[in-house]
Amino acid sequence: MLKLRYTLSAFCVMSFAAFAPLSASADEVTLYDKLGGHDGVTEIISDMLDYSLANPRISHIFDNSNIPRLQNLLVEHICSLTDGGCVYTGQDMDKSHAGLGIENKHFNALVEDLQKAMDDNDIPFRTQNKLLAILAPMHGDITKYSDY
């Protein structure tokens, strides 16, 4: 009986040691994961664009946009910014927003639409704030060419 107990204990220790690295990496959940990975980010961006295209404060900004392409680039950009392993292939914020006349009020309206989309997708407030903190520094490049 003692030998059986020793063998089981040894087995448990070896099993734990074998899976310990898996446990450690499981603790390293990225912001991308917290946003739901590819499917979650795609849904958030889709919902945000739906809100923005229906939002009279900013819908005109999207008049000449290729919405499917824009959606793909936004998903790719969020993925790259949140450690999802993607490489963003779009233009930088300065170039992509040049000539659109985006003012603070437009930027704020889009952020509100993004927050609604994240709420709709049950993204916790703290996770939302982490994403917004990453996006906030882009404000200057996005509103750079406004006429305010």
C-alpha angles and dihedrals in degrees: 000000000000090000091052091051091049091048092050092047091049090048091051092049092048091046091051091048091049093053099036094096089053090054092050093051090047087063090059097079111168126221086247089060091048089054090055101265120255096334094046095047091045091053093047092050092045091052092045091052091048090054093044095048089052094043110102090205094064112007091101090064089067096049094109097032128117094229098196090050091045091050092051092049092048091051090048092048094049089047092053094046095049100048095261093139097249128131114224109229099182130099122277117270094256094057097038093054099039112126096014095103093223111180131190090267091057093046090050092049091054091049089052090051090049091051091050090050091050091048090051089053094049095246109166117247093244092053090048090053092051091055093045090051089056093048098042097079089062090068094092095052093044095050095035096107100042119127098226 
